[in-house]
Structures are given as structure tokens and as C-alpha cells.
Amino acid sequence: MMVAFLLFLTLGVWKIYVFLPTKQLADDDKTQEAQDELERLMFKVIKERDGDLDAKELFFAMQEDESFDSKLFWRFNHNRLNQLLSAHYVKHPASSSIKDICQESNS
């Protein structure tokens, strides 16, 4: 009875291990590298437009940029952009708007 229990326990654990993902997915946009790429793209678009845009315009400009990878960032939406901006504002308390980010990058 104990041998059967251990055998089925081992089989059950093995089945769980086989079905758990063990490698990173190709379209995983939650990695640090993907986050850094989005931030770089955000700064690039802000600098190109001299900071004269609001969050909605920034969102569409980022999607229209030639370096935007739509296959990797297929889940990119306005909320994700707001999270990027909020994270930047937390890291840099002196900036509180897109115009401030542009002035920061120019100096």
C-alpha cells in the first residue's frame, strides 16, 4: 500500500513538473529587458516631439514608431503606459509631467 502511494505520488509530481512552463516565452513583455525597451522607446518619442504631447498622444506615437515591436508588445495599452510614467515619476520626483521628462533628457 505504501509503495503504491509513493509510486502515484511520484507520478503525480512528475506530471505537474512536465506541464509547468520552464522557459521564458518569446512574447513575454514583463521581463526587465522588455520594460527597459519600452522606457527607451517612451523617452525617444518624448524627445522627438519635444514633450509637446499628452499621455494619449504619447501612446499612439509609441505604437506608430518604427522601433515598436508589435509582436513582443501585443499587450501594450494605455494603462501600461501610465504605469511606465508613474514608475518614472517615482524614480525621479523632480519630474511630474511629460514636459518635465523632456527637459530632464535634454539636460
Order of alpha helices (4+ residues) and beta strands (2+ residues): alpha-alpha-alpha-alpha-alpha
